[in-house]
Amino acid sequence: MARMSPDNTSPGDGGSHSPAPSPEAAIFSAVLTPHRSLGPTGFLIFMLVLGGISFTSGMVFLMAGAWPIFGFFGLDVLLVYWAFRVNYRAARAYEEVRVTASELKLRKVSHHGRVSEWTLNPLWVRLDRDEHEEYGIERLYLVSRGRRLPIASFLGPDEKASFAHALSAALGEAKRGPTRTVFG
């Protein structure tokens, strides 16, 4: 397959311009990101309050002569800070889902920046769910040609249900094919 240059000419085609293929209209498009309830400002306030409480408590023990305890209060604050940083780093992961009439594209980006992409034919894809009667949808999978691809793993049960409904509708529309409007 020839690569196209930015001016829509193929290398070695003598410079003749051909129209660029128009991108297919998206039936459904979503970017899924992990939920984090504590933003940067909330994190700063939390760490300042925790640090203040730990420092005050540590000073009480230091005044009582139990000076080693003071260090453990500081260590606790550092461990909580480290745990939040790891959690925020994991929040950089996301998934992109795009459905057109001819393809379903799934792009997963890990918190390390590693990208995995799959392109599937929406005619051959179905959405499979693992449901718990008390908790709702636990896992979602895209199933195509015998392969199960987990999707939306970091969403909560209600968010998974909403996403599954929207994606199922988009897959149904893609399977029906393009519709024609008849005037006259």
Secondary structure, 3 states (H helix, E strand, C coil): CCCCCCCCCCCCCCCCCCCCCCCCCCCEEEEECCCCCCCHHHHHHHHHHHHHHHHHHHHHHHHCCCHHHHHHHHHHHHHHHHHHHHHHHHCCCEEEEEECCCCEEEEEECCCCCEEEEEECHHHEEEEEEEECCCEEEEEEEEECCEEEEECCCCCHHHHHHHHHHHHHHHHHHHHCCCCCCCC
